């Protein structure tokens, strides 16, 4: 009997289309002899659809076709499975059942633990990091604070909320000045380089901060690393075992690695259709694999990646991005992506681990975590409400508290 794998993606996020790319890729590579693959597509209004047409990229170009040929469903849990049931119509027919979920979501509202929390509540296994790992993974400020506590190198930075900036602009500008220009401004909980800007003076800083506040109320400002190249490493595993991928060197065309560099690529500039070239996902970015770096640096980054993976409570497959100063020969952790674009499969292929094997590993890790969690105590047999005497009981509790 095949395992029924639900691939959950889309949603109310600025990275909606990026999520579609990752999901369609994953659905195409999942081993059909082992798995029944069930799309679980969330529209930008968080309406869920399922159906075979969702496995093809073309259907997303015509939303009317999607709603015409796919089924609008709702979820509920039953006997350890996730049930997808028709939302519309008199008869609420069960459309599909899911044994395990692959979250292929990206960005704020989706990748930050919200989806993982929903799946935990449903009680079904899912791939990737849990709620805690995803929450820290999505918040770049949380990440830096945890990594600093573990003595893992990060760039100098400050952070603030948008209301703090608009209430006392001079104070924030003064703090940024201490970092020294140029600086990079980021919405703290966005991904795919959305809302990121670079400022070389106070005027462009103000503009970049205002732009970043359109996407998040928590803002991160970091120093710019001179003579910088970006190096990325993927990690696969759990808290008991982990392995690292090849290291890539990303060759961005923009001043900072932008959304265009990551997902549009050079093809779009030659007149290709945006969605067509973007369908390659992170593969479309210009990169060198393996990175042309000294062996010692590669080994150091691999070991640091394992430390980051452990410190941030990650699981499944992640990608850790580094900034390397070629002059000082120092590297810094830029960020960890708990659900990286294209699931970073292209970093594993040079090690003879193909995409279908990577997905197998992710599913096996998720099943082991699920079984391990079932053995943990989550409820007590005793009932503390037994003998509770209504309002009188409440008054009794108040009296005891006063007498302490």
TIPADREN-708768 format. One record per residue (C-alpha): residue in one letter; residue number from 1; x, y, z. Coordinates in Angstrom, 3 decimals, padded with zeros to 6 digits, always signed. Each point is the difference from the previous one (the first is absolute). Layout:
# residues N
NODE / rest / nr / px / py / pz
NODE / A / NUM / X / Y / Z
...
# end
This chain:
# residues 404
NODE / rest / nr / px / py / pz
NODE / X / 1 / +000.000 / +000.000 / +000.000
NODE / X / 2 / +001.376 / +003.397 / -000.992
NODE / X / 3 / +000.568 / +002.813 / +002.488
NODE / X / 4 / -002.360 / +002.892 / -000.674
NODE / X / 5 / +002.131 / +003.145 / -000.072
NODE / X / 6 / -001.644 / +003.410 / +000.068
NODE / X / 7 / +002.058 / +002.907 / -001.354
NODE / X / 8 / -001.230 / +003.192 / +001.661
NODE / X / 9 / +000.889 / +003.328 / -001.629
NODE / X / 10 / -001.087 / +003.483 / -001.082
NODE / X / 11 / -001.832 / +002.069 / +002.598
NODE / X / 12 / -000.314 / +003.601 / +001.056
NODE / X / 13 / +003.621 / +001.038 / -000.365
NODE / X / 14 / +002.200 / +002.199 / -002.179
NODE / X / 15 / +001.830 / -003.196 / -001.011
NODE / X / 16 / -003.126 / -001.704 / -001.359
NODE / X / 17 / +001.374 / -000.585 / -003.500
NODE / X / 18 / +003.373 / -001.170 / +001.326
NODE / X / 19 / -001.867 / -002.596 / +002.058
NODE / X / 20 / -001.814 / -001.249 / -003.109
NODE / X / 21 / +003.344 / -000.518 / -001.755
NODE / X / 22 / +001.408 / -002.028 / +002.901
NODE / X / 23 / -003.166 / -002.098 / +000.302
NODE / X / 24 / -000.374 / -000.818 / -003.704
NODE / X / 25 / +003.654 / -001.041 / -000.107
NODE / X / 26 / -000.419 / -002.243 / +003.064
NODE / X / 27 / -003.215 / -001.589 / -001.317
NODE / X / 28 / +001.753 / -000.775 / -003.263
NODE / X / 29 / +002.915 / -001.745 / +001.693
NODE / X / 30 / -001.794 / -001.987 / +002.717
NODE / X / 31 / +000.297 / -003.727 / -000.738
NODE / X / 32 / -003.411 / -001.010 / -001.394
NODE / X / 33 / +000.679 / -003.676 / +000.750
NODE / X / 34 / +000.216 / +000.809 / +003.727
NODE / X / 35 / -002.376 / +002.919 / +000.379
NODE / X / 36 / -003.408 / +001.265 / -001.017
NODE / X / 37 / +000.637 / +003.715 / -000.434
NODE / X / 38 / -002.842 / +002.315 / +001.044
NODE / X / 39 / +000.233 / +003.750 / -000.711
NODE / X / 40 / -001.232 / +002.272 / +002.821
NODE / X / 41 / +000.042 / +003.439 / -001.595
NODE / X / 42 / -000.966 / +003.052 / +002.050
NODE / X / 43 / -001.080 / +003.028 / -002.028
NODE / X / 44 / +000.950 / +003.513 / +001.066
NODE / X / 45 / -003.318 / +000.039 / +001.861
NODE / X / 46 / +000.979 / -003.256 / +001.798
NODE / X / 47 / -002.618 / -002.069 / -001.828
NODE / X / 48 / +001.289 / -003.561 / -000.477
NODE / X / 49 / -000.219 / -001.841 / -003.332
NODE / X / 50 / +001.100 / -003.473 / -001.055
NODE / X / 51 / +000.077 / -001.898 / -003.288
NODE / X / 52 / +002.352 / -001.440 / -002.611
NODE / X / 53 / +000.205 / +003.202 / -002.115
NODE / X / 54 / +001.800 / +001.689 / +002.897
NODE / X / 55 / +003.077 / -002.102 / -000.736
NODE / X / 56 / +000.569 / +002.006 / -003.196
NODE / X / 57 / +001.357 / +003.556 / +000.014
NODE / X / 58 / -002.276 / +001.202 / -002.804
NODE / X / 59 / -003.182 / -000.177 / +002.096
NODE / X / 60 / +001.191 / +002.830 / +002.265
NODE / X / 61 / +000.107 / +002.427 / -002.912
NODE / X / 62 / -003.804 / -000.192 / -000.309
NODE / X / 63 / -001.662 / +000.130 / +003.460
NODE / X / 64 / -003.415 / -000.534 / -001.604
NODE / X / 65 / +001.145 / -003.383 / -001.357
NODE / X / 66 / +001.349 / -000.956 / +003.404
NODE / X / 67 / -003.344 / +000.599 / +001.698
NODE / X / 68 / -001.838 / -001.698 / -002.837
NODE / X / 69 / +001.926 / -003.278 / -000.123
NODE / X / 70 / +001.214 / -000.335 / +003.624
NODE / X / 71 / -001.984 / -000.649 / +003.155
NODE / X / 72 / -000.432 / +002.512 / +002.811
NODE / X / 73 / +000.548 / -001.926 / +003.246
NODE / X / 74 / +000.228 / +000.348 / +003.777
NODE / X / 75 / +002.130 / -002.071 / +002.382
NODE / X / 76 / -000.659 / -001.971 / +003.151
NODE / X / 77 / +001.864 / -002.781 / +001.777
NODE / X / 78 / -001.283 / -003.544 / +000.310
NODE / X / 79 / +001.788 / -003.144 / +001.212
NODE / X / 80 / +003.440 / +001.599 / -000.296
NODE / X / 81 / -000.605 / +001.236 / -003.554
NODE / X / 82 / -000.837 / +003.351 / -001.500
NODE / X / 83 / -003.290 / -000.171 / -001.884
NODE / X / 84 / -000.729 / +002.321 / -002.936
NODE / X / 85 / -003.743 / +000.438 / -000.442
NODE / X / 86 / -002.034 / +001.889 / -002.578
NODE / X / 87 / -000.823 / +003.456 / +001.300
NODE / X / 88 / -002.823 / +000.682 / -002.443
NODE / X / 89 / -003.117 / -001.958 / -000.880
NODE / X / 90 / -002.686 / -001.804 / +001.964
NODE / X / 91 / +001.994 / -003.198 / +000.452
NODE / X / 92 / +003.299 / +000.533 / +001.856
NODE / X / 93 / +001.950 / -002.675 / -001.838
NODE / X / 94 / +003.495 / -001.021 / +001.109
NODE / X / 95 / +002.340 / +000.872 / -002.866
NODE / X / 96 / +003.301 / -001.309 / +001.399
NODE / X / 97 / +001.785 / -001.116 / +003.146
NODE / X / 98 / +003.571 / +000.925 / +000.929
NODE / X / 99 / +002.444 / -001.989 / +002.156
NODE / X / 100 / +002.824 / +002.545 / +000.077
NODE / X / 101 / +000.389 / +003.612 / -001.140
NODE / X / 102 / +002.907 / +001.703 / -001.753
NODE / X / 103 / -000.321 / +003.737 / +000.734
NODE / X / 104 / +001.368 / +001.752 / -003.089
NODE / X / 105 / -001.010 / +003.411 / +001.286
NODE / X / 106 / +002.175 / +003.106 / +000.097
NODE / X / 107 / -000.085 / +003.289 / +001.830
NODE / X / 108 / -001.815 / +001.838 / +002.749
NODE / X / 109 / -003.364 / -001.502 / +001.053
NODE / X / 110 / +000.972 / -003.402 / -001.404
NODE / X / 111 / +003.602 / -001.078 / +000.634
NODE / X / 112 / +000.196 / +001.650 / +003.436
NODE / X / 113 / -001.649 / -002.800 / +001.996
NODE / X / 114 / -003.642 / +000.737 / -000.794
NODE / X / 115 / -000.398 / -002.973 / -002.349
NODE / X / 116 / +002.036 / -002.241 / +002.270
NODE / X / 117 / -002.217 / +000.942 / +002.949
NODE / X / 118 / -003.094 / -000.912 / -002.000
NODE / X / 119 / +001.471 / -003.385 / -000.926
NODE / X / 120 / +001.009 / -000.645 / +003.628
NODE / X / 121 / -003.598 / +000.675 / +001.022
NODE / X / 122 / -001.262 / -002.415 / -002.642
NODE / X / 123 / +002.470 / -002.576 / +001.317
NODE / X / 124 / +001.494 / -000.989 / -003.361
NODE / X / 125 / +003.727 / -000.367 / -000.758
NODE / X / 126 / +001.655 / +002.618 / -002.195
NODE / X / 127 / +003.447 / +000.580 / -001.448
NODE / X / 128 / +002.395 / +002.749 / +000.971
NODE / X / 129 / +000.512 / +001.947 / +003.199
NODE / X / 130 / -002.610 / +000.208 / +002.751
NODE / X / 131 / -001.770 / +003.134 / +001.266
NODE / X / 132 / +002.965 / +001.221 / +002.027
NODE / X / 133 / +002.585 / -000.524 / -002.731
NODE / X / 134 / -002.222 / +001.691 / -002.584
NODE / X / 135 / -000.776 / +002.988 / +002.231
NODE / X / 136 / +003.682 / +000.665 / +000.667
NODE / X / 137 / +000.872 / -000.815 / -003.600
NODE / X / 138 / -002.392 / +002.618 / -001.350
NODE / X / 139 / +001.004 / +002.784 / +002.403
NODE / X / 140 / +003.455 / +001.256 / -000.938
NODE / X / 141 / +000.363 / +001.853 / +003.311
NODE / X / 142 / -000.826 / -003.090 / +002.088
NODE / X / 143 / +002.520 / -001.926 / -002.089
NODE / X / 144 / +002.807 / +002.439 / +000.677
NODE / X / 145 / -000.744 / +000.104 / +003.723
NODE / X / 146 / +000.095 / -003.799 / +000.285
NODE / X / 147 / +003.136 / -000.317 / -002.134
NODE / X / 148 / +001.802 / +002.677 / +002.019
NODE / X / 149 / -000.790 / -001.958 / +003.170
NODE / X / 150 / +001.648 / -003.037 / -001.636
NODE / X / 151 / +003.087 / +002.025 / -001.038
NODE / X / 152 / -000.771 / -000.474 / -003.685
NODE / X / 153 / +001.169 / +002.983 / -002.106
NODE / X / 154 / -002.637 / +002.455 / -001.259
NODE / X / 155 / +000.324 / +003.507 / -001.398
NODE / X / 156 / -000.468 / +003.121 / +002.142
NODE / X / 157 / -003.616 / +001.142 / +000.036
NODE / X / 158 / -002.761 / +001.935 / +001.698
NODE / X / 159 / -003.735 / -000.635 / -000.085
NODE / X / 160 / -003.145 / +001.934 / +000.851
NODE / X / 161 / -003.766 / +000.087 / -000.495
NODE / X / 162 / -001.568 / +002.343 / -002.536
NODE / X / 163 / -001.818 / +001.997 / +002.702
NODE / X / 164 / +003.328 / +000.615 / +001.772
NODE / X / 165 / +001.433 / +001.424 / -003.208
NODE / X / 166 / -002.948 / +002.282 / -000.732
NODE / X / 167 / -000.131 / +001.192 / +003.636
NODE / X / 168 / +003.740 / +000.741 / +000.290
NODE / X / 169 / +001.625 / -000.004 / -003.410
NODE / X / 170 / +003.098 / +001.864 / +001.201
NODE / X / 171 / +000.822 / -002.680 / +002.576
NODE / X / 172 / -000.170 / -002.834 / -002.551
NODE / X / 173 / +002.015 / +001.953 / -002.575
NODE / X / 174 / +002.654 / +000.639 / +002.636
NODE / X / 175 / +000.239 / -003.709 / +000.826
NODE / X / 176 / +000.328 / -000.890 / -003.675
NODE / X / 177 / +002.738 / +002.609 / -000.433
NODE / X / 178 / +002.076 / -001.853 / +002.606
NODE / X / 179 / -000.076 / -003.100 / -002.231
NODE / X / 180 / +001.464 / +002.072 / -002.824
NODE / X / 181 / -001.276 / +000.335 / -003.560
NODE / X / 182 / -000.805 / -001.818 / -002.191
NODE / X / 183 / -002.603 / -002.118 / +001.784
NODE / X / 184 / -002.606 / -002.565 / -001.044
NODE / X / 185 / -003.604 / +000.452 / +001.107
NODE / X / 186 / -002.303 / -003.030 / +000.264
NODE / X / 187 / -003.541 / -000.800 / +001.105
NODE / X / 188 / +000.959 / -002.382 / +002.832
NODE / X / 189 / -002.508 / -002.727 / -000.851
NODE / X / 190 / -000.140 / -000.014 / -003.789
NODE / X / 191 / +001.953 / -002.177 / -002.418
NODE / X / 192 / +001.109 / -000.213 / -003.655
NODE / X / 193 / +001.642 / +003.445 / +000.359
NODE / X / 194 / -003.438 / +001.668 / +000.031
NODE / X / 195 / +000.062 / +003.548 / +001.395
NODE / X / 196 / +003.794 / +000.040 / +000.357
NODE / X / 197 / +001.926 / +003.170 / -000.793
NODE / X / 198 / +003.525 / +001.363 / +000.271
NODE / X / 199 / +000.783 / +003.509 / +001.248
NODE / X / 200 / +003.199 / +001.976 / -000.456
NODE / X / 201 / -001.147 / +003.120 / +001.818
NODE / X / 202 / -002.715 / +001.236 / +002.330
NODE / X / 203 / -002.392 / +001.011 / -002.760
NODE / X / 204 / -000.004 / -003.400 / -001.716
NODE / X / 205 / -000.194 / -001.613 / +003.452
NODE / X / 206 / -003.275 / +001.790 / +000.738
NODE / X / 207 / -001.425 / -001.109 / -003.338
NODE / X / 208 / +001.064 / -003.616 / +000.565
NODE / X / 209 / -001.469 / -000.115 / +003.513
NODE / X / 210 / -003.348 / +001.310 / -001.221
NODE / X / 211 / +000.023 / -002.612 / -002.770
NODE / X / 212 / +000.815 / -002.791 / +002.478
NODE / X / 213 / -002.868 / +001.036 / +002.305
NODE / X / 214 / -002.430 / -000.791 / -002.822
NODE / X / 215 / +000.773 / -003.691 / +000.577
NODE / X / 216 / +000.644 / -000.308 / +003.731
NODE / X / 217 / -000.170 / +001.987 / +003.233
NODE / X / 218 / +003.354 / -001.391 / +001.159
NODE / X / 219 / +003.025 / +001.377 / -001.847
NODE / X / 220 / +003.604 / -001.205 / -000.088
NODE / X / 221 / +002.949 / +002.185 / -001.048
NODE / X / 222 / +003.379 / -001.664 / -000.541
NODE / X / 223 / +003.506 / +001.087 / -000.906
NODE / X / 224 / +001.111 / -000.703 / -003.558
NODE / X / 225 / +002.883 / -002.452 / -000.333
NODE / X / 226 / +002.674 / +001.326 / -002.364
NODE / X / 227 / +001.479 / -002.229 / -002.695
NODE / X / 228 / -002.925 / -002.307 / +000.610
NODE / X / 229 / -001.013 / -003.204 / -001.706
NODE / X / 230 / -003.023 / -002.091 / +000.996
NODE / X / 231 / +000.484 / -003.660 / +000.849
NODE / X / 232 / -002.893 / -002.365 / +000.738
NODE / X / 233 / -000.047 / -003.444 / +001.591
NODE / X / 234 / -002.936 / -002.365 / +000.505
NODE / X / 235 / -000.392 / -002.287 / +003.026
NODE / X / 236 / -002.146 / -003.129 / +000.146
NODE / X / 237 / -000.874 / -001.794 / +003.218
NODE / X / 238 / -001.373 / +000.326 / +003.521
NODE / X / 239 / +001.383 / +000.688 / +003.472
NODE / X / 240 / +001.540 / -003.485 / +000.067
NODE / X / 241 / +001.607 / -000.095 / -003.456
NODE / X / 242 / +000.857 / +002.529 / -002.681
NODE / X / 243 / +001.977 / +000.232 / -003.235
NODE / X / 244 / +001.046 / +002.920 / -002.150
NODE / X / 245 / -000.253 / +000.564 / -003.744
NODE / X / 246 / +002.333 / +001.531 / -002.534
NODE / X / 247 / +000.661 / +003.685 / +000.558
NODE / X / 248 / -001.104 / +002.389 / -002.712
NODE / X / 249 / +001.272 / +003.441 / -000.925
NODE / X / 250 / -002.833 / +002.245 / -001.174
NODE / X / 251 / +000.812 / +002.512 / -002.708
NODE / X / 252 / -002.656 / +002.709 / +000.309
NODE / X / 253 / -000.220 / +002.647 / -002.708
NODE / X / 254 / -001.591 / +002.608 / +002.261
NODE / X / 255 / +001.845 / +001.821 / +002.784
NODE / X / 256 / -001.652 / -002.358 / +002.470
NODE / X / 257 / -001.368 / -003.420 / -000.895
NODE / X / 258 / -003.515 / +000.962 / -001.005
NODE / X / 259 / -003.298 / -001.733 / -000.711
NODE / X / 260 / +000.868 / +000.396 / -003.688
NODE / X / 261 / +003.349 / -001.783 / +000.474
NODE / X / 262 / -001.618 / -002.833 / +001.944
NODE / X / 263 / -003.135 / -000.737 / -001.988
NODE / X / 264 / -000.120 / +001.849 / -003.307
NODE / X / 265 / +003.551 / -000.528 / -001.220
NODE / X / 266 / +001.622 / +001.117 / -003.212
NODE / X / 267 / -002.691 / -001.596 / -002.119
NODE / X / 268 / -002.521 / +002.675 / +000.858
NODE / X / 269 / +002.343 / +002.689 / -001.228
NODE / X / 270 / +000.122 / -001.635 / -003.404
NODE / X / 271 / -003.731 / +000.290 / -000.443
NODE / X / 272 / -001.048 / -003.354 / +001.457
NODE / X / 273 / -003.298 / -000.202 / +001.819
NODE / X / 274 / +000.483 / +000.737 / +003.687
NODE / X / 275 / -001.881 / -003.017 / +001.356
NODE / X / 276 / +001.669 / -002.356 / -002.448
NODE / X / 277 / +003.558 / +000.893 / +000.952
NODE / X / 278 / -000.915 / +000.349 / +003.666
NODE / X / 279 / -001.374 / -003.552 / +000.012
NODE / X / 280 / +003.583 / -001.170 / +000.409
NODE / X / 281 / -000.011 / +001.586 / +003.464
NODE / X / 282 / +003.342 / +000.585 / +001.685
NODE / X / 283 / +001.619 / -002.018 / -002.798
NODE / X / 284 / -000.417 / +003.061 / -002.241
NODE / X / 285 / +002.464 / +002.036 / +002.080
NODE / X / 286 / +003.584 / +000.258 / -001.288
NODE / X / 287 / +002.213 / -002.119 / +002.222
NODE / X / 288 / +003.196 / -002.041 / +000.260
NODE / X / 289 / -000.399 / -003.527 / +001.474
NODE / X / 290 / +002.145 / -000.992 / +001.746
NODE / X / 291 / +001.210 / +003.438 / +001.052
NODE / X / 292 / +003.513 / +000.945 / -001.046
NODE / X / 293 / +001.308 / +000.378 / +003.564
NODE / X / 294 / +002.874 / -001.532 / +002.025
NODE / X / 295 / -000.639 / -003.432 / +001.496
NODE / X / 296 / +000.446 / +001.265 / +003.567
NODE / X / 297 / -002.639 / +002.695 / -000.496
NODE / X / 298 / -002.392 / -002.596 / -001.435
NODE / X / 299 / +000.561 / -002.272 / +003.001
NODE / X / 300 / -000.445 / +002.875 / +002.458
NODE / X / 301 / -003.278 / +001.055 / -001.612
NODE / X / 302 / -001.255 / -003.604 / +000.027
NODE / X / 303 / +000.712 / -000.314 / +003.732
NODE / X / 304 / -001.508 / +003.410 / +000.769
NODE / X / 305 / -003.102 / -000.984 / -001.975
NODE / X / 306 / -000.545 / -002.981 / +002.289
NODE / X / 307 / +000.337 / +002.262 / +003.043
NODE / X / 308 / -002.541 / +002.445 / -001.450
NODE / X / 309 / -002.372 / -002.865 / -000.836
NODE / X / 310 / +000.156 / -001.262 / +003.580
NODE / X / 311 / -000.154 / +003.422 / +001.694
NODE / X / 312 / -003.108 / +001.059 / -001.919
NODE / X / 313 / -001.784 / -003.337 / +000.502
NODE / X / 314 / -000.256 / -000.762 / -003.707
NODE / X / 315 / -001.078 / -003.275 / -001.595
NODE / X / 316 / -000.379 / -001.474 / -003.479
NODE / X / 317 / +001.815 / +001.999 / -002.666
NODE / X / 318 / +001.056 / +003.633 / +000.453
NODE / X / 319 / +002.339 / +002.446 / -001.711
NODE / X / 320 / +002.429 / +002.209 / +001.926
NODE / X / 321 / +001.249 / +003.131 / -001.754
NODE / X / 322 / +003.408 / +001.509 / +000.750
NODE / X / 323 / +001.744 / +003.279 / -000.752
NODE / X / 324 / +003.723 / -000.447 / -000.618
NODE / X / 325 / +002.440 / +002.913 / +000.159
NODE / X / 326 / +002.690 / -000.934 / -002.523
NODE / X / 327 / +002.427 / +002.579 / +001.413
NODE / X / 328 / -000.196 / -000.837 / +003.717
NODE / X / 329 / -000.679 / -003.705 / -000.719
NODE / X / 330 / -002.884 / +000.050 / +002.493
NODE / X / 331 / -003.492 / -001.391 / -000.512
NODE / X / 332 / -003.301 / +000.855 / +001.676
NODE / X / 333 / -003.316 / -001.807 / +000.173
NODE / X / 334 / -002.520 / +002.078 / -001.915
NODE / X / 335 / -003.113 / -002.095 / +000.589
NODE / X / 336 / -001.517 / -003.468 / +000.151
NODE / X / 337 / -002.876 / -000.939 / -002.316
NODE / X / 338 / -002.162 / -002.750 / +001.514
NODE / X / 339 / -001.791 / -000.670 / -003.311
NODE / X / 340 / +002.509 / +001.122 / -002.635
NODE / X / 341 / -001.011 / +000.743 / -003.567
NODE / X / 342 / -000.024 / -003.201 / -002.089
NODE / X / 343 / +000.798 / -001.780 / +003.313
NODE / X / 344 / +003.651 / +000.554 / -000.982
NODE / X / 345 / +000.024 / -003.269 / -001.976
NODE / X / 346 / +002.622 / +001.400 / -002.392
NODE / X / 347 / +002.528 / +000.084 / +002.879
NODE / X / 348 / -000.392 / -003.737 / +000.556
NODE / X / 349 / +000.177 / -001.225 / -003.602
NODE / X / 350 / +003.827 / +000.344 / -000.173
NODE / X / 351 / +000.134 / -002.421 / +002.961
NODE / X / 352 / -002.066 / -002.550 / -001.974
NODE / X / 353 / -003.138 / +000.638 / +002.040
NODE / X / 354 / -002.749 / +000.663 / -002.520
NODE / X / 355 / -003.173 / +001.984 / +000.731
NODE / X / 356 / -002.206 / -003.061 / +000.510
NODE / X / 357 / +002.491 / -001.406 / +002.534
NODE / X / 358 / +000.126 / +003.338 / +001.819
NODE / X / 359 / -003.802 / -000.029 / +000.289
NODE / X / 360 / +000.140 / -003.606 / +001.257
NODE / X / 361 / +002.480 / +001.036 / +002.694
NODE / X / 362 / -002.197 / +002.927 / +001.053
NODE / X / 363 / -003.029 / -002.279 / +000.322
NODE / X / 364 / +001.941 / -002.629 / +001.983
NODE / X / 365 / +001.330 / +002.653 / +002.403
NODE / X / 366 / -003.534 / +001.349 / +000.497
NODE / X / 367 / -001.442 / -003.452 / +000.725
NODE / X / 368 / +002.740 / -000.742 / +002.565
NODE / X / 369 / -000.623 / +003.342 / +001.736
NODE / X / 370 / -003.745 / -000.657 / +000.052
NODE / X / 371 / +000.437 / -003.470 / +001.533
NODE / X / 372 / +002.466 / +001.343 / +002.567
NODE / X / 373 / -002.405 / +002.751 / +000.996
NODE / X / 374 / -002.829 / -002.510 / +000.493
NODE / X / 375 / +002.075 / -001.605 / +002.766
NODE / X / 376 / +000.259 / +003.269 / +001.938
NODE / X / 377 / -002.463 / +000.903 / +002.763
NODE / X / 378 / -002.387 / +002.675 / -001.239
NODE / X / 379 / -002.984 / -000.461 / +002.349
NODE / X / 380 / -000.536 / -001.173 / +003.582
NODE / X / 381 / -002.564 / -002.611 / +000.920
NODE / X / 382 / -001.040 / +001.912 / +003.131
NODE / X / 383 / -002.825 / +002.530 / -000.190
NODE / X / 384 / +000.687 / +003.079 / +002.129
NODE / X / 385 / -003.606 / +001.132 / -000.508
NODE / X / 386 / -001.360 / -003.072 / +001.771
NODE / X / 387 / -001.848 / +001.209 / +003.075
NODE / X / 388 / +000.116 / +003.612 / -001.169
NODE / X / 389 / -002.906 / +001.764 / +001.696
NODE / X / 390 / -000.987 / +002.663 / -002.511
NODE / X / 391 / -000.009 / +003.607 / +001.231
NODE / X / 392 / +000.562 / -001.086 / +003.569
NODE / X / 393 / +003.128 / -001.824 / -001.085
NODE / X / 394 / +001.298 / +003.123 / -001.697
NODE / X / 395 / -000.511 / +002.062 / +003.147
NODE / X / 396 / +001.889 / -002.611 / +001.976
NODE / X / 397 / +002.930 / +000.253 / -002.384
NODE / X / 398 / +000.065 / +003.803 / +000.361
NODE / X / 399 / +000.083 / -000.282 / +003.794
NODE / X / 400 / +002.915 / -002.427 / -000.111
NODE / X / 401 / +001.924 / +002.316 / -002.325
NODE / X / 402 / -000.543 / +002.970 / +002.365
NODE / X / 403 / +001.302 / -002.017 / +002.962
NODE / X / 404 / +003.266 / -000.962 / -001.715
# end
